[in-house]
Every structure is written in C-alpha cells, then in structure tokens.
Amino acid sequence: METIDARGLSCPEPVVLTRNALRDKPASLAVLVDDFAPRENVTRFAKHEGYDVEVVETEDGWTLNLTK
C-alpha cells in the first residue's frame, strides 16, 4: 500500500496529493494527516472517487486508509 505523508500541509495540498496518487486507480492508499480540515476534505474527496475510508487516530494525527 502506498502512503502519502500530508502532515503539516494546508488544504488543498493534501487533496491534490491524494488526487494525483489516485490517478492510477490503486486498490488502496494510506494518507497521513495532522489537522481536522485535511482529514475531512481528503475523506470527502476519496468517497466521491468511490473509495471506502477508514479513519485511524494516531499519536500525531490520523491515518486515512482508502480502499476500493
């Protein structure tokens, strides 16, 4: 599973990184975020693209596990 580290980035950068990674239509992708806004925006975008999103809280934010 590919992992995108979007911690410390402001929107729309985490969404843009996620969009670019999803161009190849991977079966799964993990996105690391550390702020509420990117967590919500990446989740919304991934669901719009047809991915299921599992949000896992970590010590320094969240891991968003995207799966088809």
All heavy atoms as a GROMACS GRO file, in nm:
protein
  533
    1MET      N    1   0.084  -0.118   0.000
    1MET     CA    2   0.000   0.000   0.000
    1MET      C    3   0.089   0.124   0.000
    1MET      O    4   0.179   0.136   0.082
    1MET     CB    5  -0.090   0.000   0.124
    1MET     CG    6  -0.174   0.124   0.137
    1MET     SD    7  -0.272   0.143   0.289
    1MET     CE    8  -0.369  -0.002   0.293
    2GLU      N    9   0.061   0.215  -0.091
    2GLU     CA   10   0.134   0.341  -0.097
    2GLU      C   11   0.088   0.430   0.017
    2GLU      O   12  -0.029   0.428   0.057
    2GLU     CB   13   0.108   0.410  -0.231
    2GLU     CG   14   0.185   0.539  -0.247
    2GLU     CD   15   0.155   0.611  -0.378
    2GLU    OE1   16   0.087   0.553  -0.464
    2GLU    OE2   17   0.199   0.726  -0.392
    3THR      N   18   0.180   0.511   0.069
    3THR     CA   19   0.147   0.604   0.177
    3THR      C   20   0.185   0.745   0.136
    3THR      O   21   0.294   0.768   0.085
    3THR     CB   22   0.221   0.567   0.307
    3THR    OG1   23   0.183   0.434   0.345
    3THR    CG2   24   0.188   0.663   0.418
    4ILE      N   25   0.094   0.838   0.158
    4ILE     CA   26   0.119   0.979   0.133
    4ILE      C   27   0.127   1.048   0.268
    4ILE      O   28   0.036   1.036   0.350
    4ILE     CB   29   0.006   1.043   0.051
    4ILE    CG1   30   0.002   0.981  -0.087
    4ILE    CG2   31   0.023   1.193   0.043
    4ILE    CD1   32  -0.113   1.030  -0.170
    5ASP      N   33   0.237   1.119   0.292
    5ASP     CA   34   0.253   1.193   0.417
    5ASP      C   35   0.215   1.338   0.391
    5ASP      O   36   0.291   1.415   0.336
    5ASP     CB   37   0.396   1.182   0.466
    5ASP     CG   38   0.413   1.241   0.605
    5ASP    OD1   39   0.320   1.307   0.656
    5ASP    OD2   40   0.522   1.223   0.664
    6ALA      N   41   0.093   1.374   0.431
    6ALA     CA   42   0.044   1.510   0.412
    6ALA      C   43   0.042   1.587   0.544
    6ALA      O   44  -0.022   1.692   0.553
    6ALA     CB   45  -0.095   1.506   0.350
    7ARG      N   46   0.113   1.536   0.643
    7ARG     CA   47   0.118   1.606   0.772
    7ARG      C   48   0.189   1.739   0.755
    7ARG      O   49   0.289   1.749   0.685
    7ARG     CB   50   0.189   1.520   0.876
    7ARG     CG   51   0.110   1.396   0.912
    7ARG     CD   52   0.186   1.306   1.003
    7ARG     NE   53   0.300   1.251   0.928
    7ARG     CZ   54   0.379   1.155   0.973
    7ARG    NH1   55   0.359   1.102   1.091
    7ARG    NH2   56   0.479   1.112   0.898
    8GLY      N   57   0.135   1.841   0.818
    8GLY     CA   58   0.195   1.974   0.812
    8GLY      C   59   0.155   2.054   0.690
    8GLY      O   60   0.196   2.169   0.676
    9LEU      N   61   0.075   1.996   0.602
    9LEU     CA   62   0.032   2.065   0.481
    9LEU      C   63  -0.108   2.123   0.500
    9LEU      O   64  -0.192   2.063   0.565
    9LEU     CB   65   0.032   1.970   0.362
    9LEU     CG   66   0.166   1.906   0.327
    9LEU    CD1   67   0.149   1.809   0.210
    9LEU    CD2   68   0.270   2.011   0.295
   10SER      N   69  -0.130   2.239   0.442
   10SER     CA   70  -0.262   2.303   0.447
   10SER      C   71  -0.341   2.267   0.323
   10SER      O   72  -0.284   2.237   0.218
   10SER     CB   73  -0.246   2.455   0.454
   10SER     OG   74  -0.172   2.491   0.567
   11CYS      N   75  -0.472   2.270   0.337
   11CYS     CA   76  -0.558   2.246   0.221
   11CYS      C   77  -0.536   2.356   0.120
   11CYS      O   78  -0.514   2.470   0.159
   11CYS     CB   79  -0.704   2.241   0.264
   11CYS     SG   80  -0.745   2.083   0.341
   12PRO      N   81  -0.536   2.323  -0.006
   12PRO     CA   82  -0.580   2.198  -0.067
   12PRO      C   83  -0.470   2.097  -0.094
   12PRO      O   84  -0.493   1.997  -0.161
   12PRO     CB   85  -0.642   2.247  -0.198
   12PRO     CG   86  -0.551   2.358  -0.240
   12PRO     CD   87  -0.515   2.428  -0.108
   13GLU      N   88  -0.348   2.121  -0.045
   13GLU     CA   89  -0.236   2.032  -0.078
   13GLU      C   90  -0.261   1.884  -0.050
   13GLU      O   91  -0.232   1.800  -0.135
   13GLU     CB   92  -0.108   2.079  -0.009
   13GLU     CG   93  -0.051   2.206  -0.067
   13GLU     CD   94   0.076   2.248   0.003
   13GLU    OE1   95   0.064   2.321   0.104
   13GLU    OE2   96   0.183   2.205  -0.042
   14PRO      N   97  -0.315   1.846   0.068
   14PRO     CA   98  -0.340   1.703   0.091
   14PRO      C   99  -0.437   1.642  -0.011
   14PRO      O  100  -0.418   1.528  -0.055
   14PRO     CB  101  -0.398   1.699   0.232
   14PRO     CG  102  -0.341   1.821   0.299
   14PRO     CD  103  -0.340   1.924   0.190
   15VAL      N  104  -0.537   1.718  -0.051
   15VAL     CA  105  -0.633   1.668  -0.150
   15VAL      C  106  -0.566   1.655  -0.287
   15VAL      O  107  -0.587   1.557  -0.357
   15VAL     CB  108  -0.758   1.759  -0.159
   15VAL    CG1  109  -0.851   1.715  -0.270
   15VAL    CG2  110  -0.832   1.760  -0.026
   16VAL      N  111  -0.482   1.750  -0.322
   16VAL     CA  112  -0.412   1.745  -0.451
   16VAL      C  113  -0.318   1.623  -0.454
   16VAL      O  114  -0.314   1.550  -0.554
   16VAL     CB  115  -0.334   1.876  -0.476
   16VAL    CG1  116  -0.243   1.863  -0.597
   16VAL    CG2  117  -0.431   1.991  -0.495
   17LEU      N  118  -0.244   1.600  -0.346
   17LEU     CA  119  -0.156   1.483  -0.340
   17LEU      C  120  -0.237   1.354  -0.352
   17LEU      O  121  -0.196   1.261  -0.422
   17LEU     CB  122  -0.076   1.483  -0.210
   17LEU     CG  123   0.030   1.591  -0.195
   17LEU    CD1  124   0.089   1.588  -0.054
   17LEU    CD2  125   0.139   1.574  -0.299
   18THR      N  126  -0.351   1.349  -0.285
   18THR     CA  127  -0.437   1.231  -0.291
   18THR      C  128  -0.491   1.212  -0.432
   18THR      O  129  -0.488   1.101  -0.485
   18THR     CB  130  -0.552   1.243  -0.190
   18THR    OG1  131  -0.497   1.260  -0.058
   18THR    CG2  132  -0.641   1.121  -0.192
   19ARG      N  133  -0.539   1.319  -0.492
   19ARG     CA  134  -0.591   1.311  -0.629
   19ARG      C  135  -0.485   1.258  -0.725
   19ARG      O  136  -0.512   1.170  -0.807
   19ARG     CB  137  -0.639   1.448  -0.676
   19ARG     CG  138  -0.701   1.443  -0.816
   19ARG     CD  139  -0.733   1.579  -0.870
   19ARG     NE  140  -0.607   1.646  -0.896
   19ARG     CZ  141  -0.588   1.777  -0.890
   19ARG    NH1  142  -0.687   1.857  -0.856
   19ARG    NH2  143  -0.472   1.830  -0.915
   20ASN      N  144  -0.364   1.308  -0.714
   20ASN     CA  145  -0.256   1.263  -0.801
   20ASN      C  146  -0.226   1.114  -0.780
   20ASN      O  147  -0.202   1.041  -0.876
   20ASN     CB  148  -0.130   1.345  -0.779
   20ASN     CG  149  -0.146   1.488  -0.828
   20ASN    OD1  150  -0.235   1.520  -0.905
   20ASN    ND2  151  -0.060   1.577  -0.780
   21ALA      N  152  -0.228   1.070  -0.656
   21ALA     CA  153  -0.200   0.928  -0.626
   21ALA      C  154  -0.312   0.838  -0.676
   21ALA      O  155  -0.288   0.722  -0.710
   21ALA     CB  156  -0.179   0.909  -0.476
   22LEU      N  157  -0.435   0.888  -0.679
   22LEU     CA  158  -0.549   0.806  -0.722
   22LEU      C  159  -0.566   0.802  -0.874
   22LEU      O  160  -0.651   0.727  -0.923
   22LEU     CB  161  -0.678   0.857  -0.657
   22LEU     CG  162  -0.688   0.842  -0.505
   22LEU    CD1  163  -0.821   0.895  -0.455
   22LEU    CD2  164  -0.666   0.698  -0.462
   23ARG      N  165  -0.485   0.875  -0.947
   23ARG     CA  166  -0.496   0.874  -1.093
   23ARG      C  167  -0.475   0.735  -1.151
   23ARG      O  168  -0.536   0.699  -1.251
   23ARG     CB  169  -0.395   0.970  -1.155
   23ARG     CG  170  -0.438   1.112  -1.146
   23ARG     CD  171  -0.350   1.203  -1.227
   23ARG     NE  172  -0.399   1.339  -1.214
   23ARG     CZ  173  -0.323   1.445  -1.214
   23ARG    NH1  174  -0.192   1.432  -1.227
   23ARG    NH2  175  -0.375   1.565  -1.202
   24ASP      N  176  -0.387   0.656  -1.088
   24ASP     CA  177  -0.360   0.520  -1.136
   24ASP      C  178  -0.461   0.419  -1.083
   24ASP      O  179  -0.444   0.299  -1.104
   24ASP     CB  180  -0.218   0.478  -1.097
   24ASP     CG  181  -0.113   0.562  -1.167
   24ASP    OD1  182  -0.140   0.612  -1.278
   24ASP    OD2  183  -0.003   0.576  -1.111
   25LYS      N  184  -0.563   0.466  -1.011
   25LYS     CA  185  -0.670   0.381  -0.956
   25LYS      C  186  -0.616   0.266  -0.870
   25LYS      O  187  -0.648   0.151  -0.893
   25LYS     CB  188  -0.755   0.324  -1.070
   25LYS     CG  189  -0.808   0.428  -1.167
   25LYS     CD  190  -0.945   0.471  -1.128
   25LYS     CE  191  -1.006   0.558  -1.237
   25LYS     NZ  192  -1.010   0.696  -1.206
   26PRO      N  193  -0.535   0.296  -0.768
   26PRO     CA  194  -0.485   0.189  -0.681
   26PRO      C  195  -0.598   0.127  -0.600
   26PRO      O  196  -0.701   0.192  -0.575
   26PRO     CB  197  -0.386   0.261  -0.589
   26PRO     CG  198  -0.438   0.401  -0.581
   26PRO     CD  199  -0.495   0.428  -0.720
   27ALA      N  200  -0.580   0.002  -0.558
   27ALA     CA  201  -0.681  -0.065  -0.476
   27ALA      C  202  -0.683  -0.009  -0.335
   27ALA      O  203  -0.786  -0.012  -0.268
   27ALA     CB  204  -0.654  -0.214  -0.473
   28SER      N  205  -0.568   0.044  -0.290
   28SER     CA  206  -0.563   0.100  -0.155
   28SER      C  207  -0.457   0.210  -0.150
   28SER      O  208  -0.364   0.213  -0.230
   28SER     CB  209  -0.532  -0.009  -0.053
   28SER     OG  210  -0.406  -0.067  -0.079
   29LEU      N  211  -0.474   0.298  -0.053
   29LEU     CA  212  -0.383   0.411  -0.033
   29LEU      C  213  -0.398   0.457   0.111
   29LEU      O  214  -0.509   0.459   0.164
   29LEU     CB  215  -0.420   0.525  -0.128
   29LEU     CG  216  -0.340   0.654  -0.119
   29LEU    CD1  217  -0.198   0.633  -0.169
   29LEU    CD2  218  -0.408   0.765  -0.199
   30ALA      N  219  -0.288   0.492   0.175
   30ALA     CA  220  -0.291   0.548   0.310
   30ALA      C  221  -0.248   0.694   0.301
   30ALA      O  222  -0.149   0.726   0.234
   30ALA     CB  223  -0.199   0.471   0.403
   31VAL      N  224  -0.322   0.780   0.368
   31VAL     CA  225  -0.290   0.923   0.370
   31VAL      C  226  -0.276   0.965   0.516
   31VAL      O  227  -0.368   0.946   0.597
   31VAL     CB  228  -0.399   1.008   0.302
   31VAL    CG1  229  -0.358   1.155   0.299
   31VAL    CG2  230  -0.427   0.957   0.160
   32LEU      N  231  -0.160   1.022   0.550
   32LEU     CA  232  -0.134   1.069   0.686
   32LEU      C  233  -0.164   1.218   0.694
   32LEU      O  234  -0.112   1.296   0.613
   32LEU     CB  235   0.012   1.045   0.724
   32LEU     CG  236   0.068   0.906   0.701
   32LEU    CD1  237   0.217   0.902   0.736
   32LEU    CD2  238  -0.009   0.803   0.780
   33VAL      N  239  -0.249   1.259   0.788
   33VAL     CA  240  -0.283   1.400   0.807
   33VAL      C  241  -0.277   1.432   0.955
   33VAL      O  242  -0.289   1.344   1.040
   33VAL     CB  243  -0.424   1.434   0.750
   33VAL    CG1  244  -0.427   1.418   0.600
   33VAL    CG2  245  -0.532   1.350   0.815
   34ASP      N  246  -0.260   1.560   0.986
   34ASP     CA  247  -0.249   1.600   1.127
   34ASP      C  248  -0.339   1.717   1.162
   34ASP      O  249  -0.321   1.782   1.264
   34ASP     CB  250  -0.104   1.631   1.163
   34ASP     CG  251  -0.045   1.746   1.081
   34ASP    OD1  252  -0.114   1.797   0.992
   34ASP    OD2  253   0.071   1.782   1.108
   35ASP      N  254  -0.438   1.743   1.079
   35ASP     CA  255  -0.530   1.852   1.105
   35ASP      C  256  -0.671   1.807   1.065
   35ASP      O  257  -0.687   1.725   0.974
   35ASP     CB  258  -0.489   1.976   1.026
   35ASP     CG  259  -0.559   2.103   1.073
   35ASP    OD1  260  -0.677   2.095   1.113
   35ASP    OD2  261  -0.497   2.210   1.068
   36PHE      N  262  -0.770   1.864   1.132
   36PHE     CA  263  -0.909   1.824   1.108
   36PHE      C  264  -0.956   1.855   0.966
   36PHE      O  265  -1.021   1.773   0.902
   36PHE     CB  266  -1.000   1.894   1.211
   36PHE     CG  267  -1.144   1.857   1.197
   36PHE    CD1  268  -1.191   1.737   1.248
   36PHE    CD2  269  -1.233   1.941   1.133
   36PHE    CE1  270  -1.324   1.701   1.235
   36PHE    CE2  271  -1.366   1.907   1.120
   36PHE     CZ  272  -1.411   1.786   1.171
   37ALA      N  273  -0.922   1.974   0.914
   37ALA     CA  274  -0.970   2.013   0.781
   37ALA      C  275  -0.920   1.919   0.671
   37ALA      O  276  -1.000   1.870   0.591
   37ALA     CB  277  -0.933   2.158   0.750
   38PRO      N  278  -0.789   1.888   0.664
   38PRO     CA  279  -0.745   1.792   0.563
   38PRO      C  280  -0.807   1.654   0.582
   38PRO      O  281  -0.838   1.586   0.484
   38PRO     CB  282  -0.593   1.787   0.580
   38PRO     CG  283  -0.558   1.915   0.645
   38PRO     CD  284  -0.676   1.950   0.730
   39ARG      N  285  -0.827   1.615   0.708
   39ARG     CA  286  -0.891   1.485   0.734
   39ARG      C  287  -1.029   1.480   0.668
   39ARG      O  288  -1.064   1.385   0.598
   39ARG     CB  289  -0.903   1.460   0.884
   39ARG     CG  290  -0.960   1.322   0.916
   39ARG     CD  291  -0.990   1.306   1.061
   39ARG     NE  292  -1.123   1.362   1.087
   39ARG     CZ  293  -1.182   1.362   1.203
   39ARG    NH1  294  -1.122   1.311   1.308
   39ARG    NH2  295  -1.302   1.414   1.218
   40GLU      N  296  -1.108   1.585   0.688
   40GLU     CA  297  -1.242   1.589   0.633
   40GLU      C  298  -1.241   1.603   0.480
   40GLU      O  299  -1.317   1.537   0.411
   40GLU     CB  300  -1.322   1.704   0.696
   40GLU     CG  301  -1.349   1.682   0.844
   40GLU     CD  302  -1.426   1.554   0.870
   40GLU    OE1  303  -1.532   1.533   0.808
   40GLU    OE2  304  -1.379   1.472   0.952
   41ASN      N  305  -1.154   1.688   0.429
   41ASN     CA  306  -1.151   1.712   0.285
   41ASN      C  307  -1.100   1.592   0.207
   41ASN      O  308  -1.156   1.559   0.101
   41ASN     CB  309  -1.066   1.836   0.254
   41ASN     CG  310  -1.130   1.964   0.303
   41ASN    OD1  311  -1.251   1.970   0.325
   41ASN    ND2  312  -1.051   2.066   0.324
   42VAL      N  313  -0.996   1.525   0.256
   42VAL     CA  314  -0.946   1.406   0.187
   42VAL      C  315  -1.050   1.295   0.195
   42VAL      O  316  -1.074   1.224   0.096
   42VAL     CB  317  -0.810   1.360   0.246
   42VAL    CG1  318  -0.771   1.222   0.193
   42VAL    CG2  319  -0.702   1.462   0.214
   43THR      N  320  -1.116   1.280   0.309
   43THR     CA  321  -1.220   1.179   0.324
   43THR      C  322  -1.333   1.204   0.225
   43THR      O  323  -1.378   1.112   0.155
   43THR     CB  324  -1.274   1.178   0.468
   43THR    OG1  325  -1.168   1.142   0.557
   43THR    CG2  326  -1.389   1.080   0.484
   44ARG      N  327  -1.380   1.326   0.217
   44ARG     CA  328  -1.488   1.362   0.125
   44ARG      C  329  -1.448   1.335  -0.020
   44ARG      O  330  -1.524   1.277  -0.098
   44ARG     CB  331  -1.525   1.510   0.144
   44ARG     CG  332  -1.647   1.554   0.067
   44ARG     CD  333  -1.686   1.699   0.094
   44ARG     NE  334  -1.686   1.733   0.236
   44ARG     CZ  335  -1.601   1.818   0.293
   44ARG    NH1  336  -1.509   1.880   0.223
   44ARG    NH2  337  -1.609   1.844   0.422
   45PHE      N  338  -1.327   1.375  -0.057
   45PHE     CA  339  -1.280   1.355  -0.194
   45PHE      C  340  -1.269   1.206  -0.227
   45PHE      O  341  -1.313   1.162  -0.333
   45PHE     CB  342  -1.143   1.423  -0.214
   45PHE     CG  343  -1.084   1.392  -0.349
   45PHE    CD1  344  -1.133   1.454  -0.462
   45PHE    CD2  345  -0.982   1.300  -0.361
   45PHE    CE1  346  -1.080   1.424  -0.587
   45PHE    CE2  347  -0.929   1.269  -0.485
   45PHE     CZ  348  -0.977   1.332  -0.598
   46ALA      N  349  -1.211   1.128  -0.135
   46ALA     CA  350  -1.193   0.985  -0.160
   46ALA      C  351  -1.327   0.915  -0.176
   46ALA      O  352  -1.344   0.830  -0.264
   46ALA     CB  353  -1.112   0.922  -0.048
   47LYS      N  354  -1.424   0.950  -0.093
   47LYS     CA  355  -1.557   0.890  -0.105
   47LYS      C  356  -1.621   0.928  -0.238
   47LYS      O  357  -1.686   0.845  -0.301
   47LYS     CB  358  -1.645   0.932   0.013
   47LYS     CG  359  -1.605   0.863   0.143
   47LYS     CD  360  -1.696   0.901   0.257
   47LYS     CE  361  -1.659   0.825   0.383
   47LYS     NZ  362  -1.747   0.855   0.495
   48HIS      N  363  -1.601   1.051  -0.282
   48HIS     CA  364  -1.653   1.095  -0.411
   48HIS      C  365  -1.592   1.013  -0.525
   48HIS      O  366  -1.657   0.989  -0.627
   48HIS     CB  367  -1.625   1.243  -0.431
   48HIS     CG  368  -1.676   1.297  -0.560
   48HIS    ND1  369  -1.596   1.310  -0.671
   48HIS    CD2  370  -1.800   1.341  -0.596
   48HIS    CE1  371  -1.668   1.359  -0.770
   48HIS    NE2  372  -1.791   1.379  -0.727
   49GLU      N  373  -1.468   0.970  -0.507
   49GLU     CA  374  -1.398   0.890  -0.608
   49GLU      C  375  -1.430   0.740  -0.596
   49GLU      O  376  -1.374   0.660  -0.670
   49GLU     CB  377  -1.247   0.912  -0.597
   49GLU     CG  378  -1.204   1.052  -0.634
   49GLU     CD  379  -1.232   1.087  -0.779
   49GLU    OE1  380  -1.194   1.006  -0.867
   49GLU    OE2  381  -1.291   1.193  -0.805
   50GLY      N  382  -1.517   0.704  -0.502
   50GLY     CA  383  -1.560   0.565  -0.489
   50GLY      C  384  -1.480   0.480  -0.393
   50GLY      O  385  -1.490   0.357  -0.394
   51TYR      N  386  -1.401   0.542  -0.307
   51TYR     CA  387  -1.322   0.469  -0.209
   51TYR      C  388  -1.392   0.465  -0.074
   51TYR      O  389  -1.462   0.560  -0.037
   51TYR     CB  390  -1.184   0.534  -0.192
   51TYR     CG  391  -1.090   0.506  -0.307
   51TYR    CD1  392  -1.097   0.579  -0.424
   51TYR    CD2  393  -0.997   0.403  -0.298
   51TYR    CE1  394  -1.012   0.552  -0.531
   51TYR    CE2  395  -0.912   0.376  -0.405
   51TYR     CZ  396  -0.920   0.450  -0.520
   51TYR     OH  397  -0.838   0.423  -0.625
   52ASP      N  398  -1.374   0.356  -0.003
   52ASP     CA  399  -1.414   0.349   0.137
   52ASP      C  400  -1.300   0.408   0.219
   52ASP      O  401  -1.183   0.390   0.184
   52ASP     CB  402  -1.438   0.204   0.180
   52ASP     CG  403  -1.559   0.143   0.112
   52ASP    OD1  404  -1.660   0.214   0.096
   52ASP    OD2  405  -1.552   0.025   0.074
   53VAL      N  406  -1.333   0.478   0.327
   53VAL     CA  407  -1.231   0.544   0.407
   53VAL      C  408  -1.242   0.497   0.552
   53VAL      O  409  -1.349   0.509   0.613
   53VAL     CB  410  -1.245   0.698   0.401
   53VAL    CG1  411  -1.137   0.765   0.485
   53VAL    CG2  412  -1.239   0.747   0.257
   54GLU      N  413  -1.132   0.445   0.603
   54GLU     CA  414  -1.121   0.411   0.744
   54GLU      C  415  -1.030   0.514   0.809
   54GLU      O  416  -0.916   0.532   0.765
   54GLU     CB  417  -1.062   0.271   0.762
   54GLU     CG  418  -1.040   0.233   0.907
   54GLU     CD  419  -0.955   0.109   0.925
   54GLU    OE1  420  -0.882   0.072   0.830
   54GLU    OE2  421  -0.960   0.050   1.033
   55VAL      N  422  -1.080   0.584   0.911
   55VAL     CA  423  -1.002   0.686   0.980
   55VAL      C  424  -0.947   0.624   1.108
   55VAL      O  425  -1.023   0.578   1.194
   55VAL     CB  426  -1.090   0.809   1.014
   55VAL    CG1  427  -1.008   0.913   1.090
   55VAL    CG2  428  -1.150   0.867   0.887
   56VAL      N  429  -0.814   0.623   1.119
   56VAL     CA  430  -0.747   0.566   1.236
   56VAL      C  431  -0.671   0.678   1.306
   56VAL      O  432  -0.583   0.741   1.247
   56VAL     CB  433  -0.650   0.453   1.195
   56VAL    CG1  434  -0.580   0.397   1.318
   56VAL    CG2  435  -0.723   0.344   1.119
   57GLU      N  436  -0.705   0.702   1.434
   57GLU     CA  437  -0.636   0.807   1.509
   57GLU      C  438  -0.498   0.757   1.550
   57GLU      O  439  -0.482   0.642   1.592
   57GLU     CB  440  -0.718   0.844   1.633
   57GLU     CG  441  -0.666   0.969   1.700
   57GLU     CD  442  -0.765   1.028   1.799
   57GLU    OE1  443  -0.878   0.980   1.807
   57GLU    OE2  444  -0.724   1.123   1.867
   58THR      N  445  -0.398   0.844   1.535
   58THR     CA  446  -0.260   0.812   1.572
   58THR      C  447  -0.210   0.916   1.672
   58THR      O  448  -0.282   1.012   1.702
   58THR     CB  449  -0.168   0.811   1.448
   58THR    OG1  450  -0.166   0.942   1.390
   58THR    CG2  451  -0.217   0.710   1.344
   59GLU      N  452  -0.088   0.898   1.720
   59GLU     CA  453  -0.032   0.994   1.815
   59GLU      C  454  -0.021   1.134   1.759
   59GLU      O  455  -0.034   1.232   1.831
   59GLU     CB  456   0.108   0.948   1.859
   59GLU     CG  457   0.109   0.827   1.948
   59GLU     CD  458   0.251   0.790   1.988
   59GLU    OE1  459   0.343   0.870   1.967
   59GLU    OE2  460   0.268   0.680   2.041
   60ASP      N  461   0.006   1.143   1.628
   60ASP     CA  462   0.030   1.274   1.568
   60ASP      C  463  -0.073   1.310   1.460
   60ASP      O  464  -0.043   1.385   1.369
   60ASP     CB  465   0.171   1.280   1.510
   60ASP     CG  466   0.199   1.169   1.411
   60ASP    OD1  467   0.117   1.077   1.399
   60ASP    OD2  468   0.304   1.174   1.345
   61GLY      N  469  -0.193   1.255   1.470
   61GLY     CA  470  -0.298   1.289   1.374
   61GLY      C  471  -0.385   1.171   1.340
   61GLY      O  472  -0.432   1.100   1.429
   62TRP      N  473  -0.401   1.147   1.210
   62TRP     CA  474  -0.486   1.038   1.161
   62TRP      C  475  -0.422   0.972   1.040
   62TRP      O  476  -0.354   1.036   0.962
   62TRP     CB  477  -0.623   1.090   1.120
   62TRP     CG  478  -0.700   1.152   1.230
   62TRP    CD1  479  -0.782   1.090   1.319
   62TRP    CD2  480  -0.701   1.290   1.266
   62TRP    NE1  481  -0.835   1.180   1.406
   62TRP    CE2  482  -0.786   1.304   1.377
   62TRP    CE3  483  -0.637   1.403   1.216
   62TRP    CZ2  484  -0.811   1.427   1.438
   62TRP    CZ3  485  -0.661   1.525   1.276
   62TRP    CH2  486  -0.748   1.535   1.386
   63THR      N  487  -0.450   0.843   1.025
   63THR     CA  488  -0.419   0.773   0.902
   63THR      C  489  -0.552   0.743   0.835
   63THR      O  490  -0.643   0.686   0.896
   63THR     CB  491  -0.345   0.640   0.931
   63THR    OG1  492  -0.222   0.670   0.997
   63THR    CG2  493  -0.317   0.565   0.801
   64LEU      N  494  -0.563   0.784   0.710
   64LEU     CA  495  -0.684   0.760   0.632
   64LEU      C  496  -0.653   0.645   0.538
   64LEU      O  497  -0.570   0.658   0.448
   64LEU     CB  498  -0.723   0.885   0.553
   64LEU     CG  499  -0.732   1.015   0.634
   64LEU    CD1  500  -0.762   1.132   0.543
   64LEU    CD2  501  -0.836   1.003   0.743
   65ASN      N  502  -0.715   0.531   0.562
   65ASN     CA  503  -0.694   0.413   0.479
   65ASN      C  504  -0.804   0.409   0.374
   65ASN      O  505  -0.920   0.389   0.406
   65ASN     CB  506  -0.695   0.285   0.563
   65ASN     CG  507  -0.577   0.281   0.658
   65ASN    OD1  508  -0.465   0.302   0.618
   65ASN    ND2  509  -0.604   0.253   0.784
   66LEU      N  510  -0.765   0.429   0.248
   66LEU     CA  511  -0.858   0.432   0.137
   66LEU      C  512  -0.854   0.296   0.066
   66LEU      O  513  -0.745   0.250   0.034
   66LEU     CB  514  -0.820   0.541   0.037
   66LEU     CG  515  -0.847   0.686   0.072
   66LEU    CD1  516  -0.795   0.726   0.207
   66LEU    CD2  517  -0.793   0.776  -0.036
   67THR      N  518  -0.969   0.235   0.047
   67THR     CA  519  -0.976   0.107  -0.023
   67THR      C  520  -1.092   0.108  -0.120
   67THR      O  521  -1.194   0.173  -0.098
   67THR     CB  522  -0.992  -0.010   0.075
   67THR    OG1  523  -1.107   0.012   0.157
   67THR    CG2  524  -0.870  -0.029   0.162
   68LYS      N  525  -1.076   0.034  -0.227
   68LYS     CA  526  -1.183   0.017  -0.327
   68LYS      C  527  -1.271  -0.096  -0.287
   68LYS      O  528  -1.231  -0.193  -0.234
   68LYS     CB  529  -1.125  -0.012  -0.465
   68LYS     CG  530  -1.100   0.111  -0.547
   68LYS     CD  531  -1.229   0.173  -0.592
   68LYS     CE  532  -1.201   0.284  -0.693
   68LYS     NZ  533  -1.314   0.350  -0.739
   0.00000   0.00000   0.00000
